[in-house]
Amino acid sequence: MFDIKRSFGGRESTAKGLLVSIAATIAVSLSGCGGPEAPPPAPVLTEHIVDPSSTGALIDPSFGSHYAYPSDATSKGKLFVFFAASLSNPSQYQLIEKAAASSGYHSLGLAYPHLRVRLHRWDFT
């Protein structure tokens, strides 16, 4: 068993003061630990999927669809335009487009014809 008087050289008041101080520190520390506040609810986004050929008869629809996400009432009044990386289409980047709309930007993910780039292997030996 732990003998408080022996551990602190017979000074029981010093030991009790230390224990009270430790307990108070723990209590104060834990009082601010109510946990993180719940994040605000995510805005409800309206998704518009547009077939590019509906904007012009000569446009090849094989490039994918356009995606539009108008921002809600907290709009910044600015437009975020996203072009997908080579050989991909906006449907593969919806998280980026939705994140922009959730941040207050009107968001467009536009499909476009990609250049077919042939990669060459270079031998430097």
Secondary structure, DSSP 8 states (H G I E B T S, - for coil): ---HHHHTTT-HHHHHHHHHHHHHHHHHHHHT-S-------------EEE-GGGT-TTS-GGG--EEEE---TT--S-EEEEE--TT--GGGGHHHHHHHHHTT-EEEEE---------------
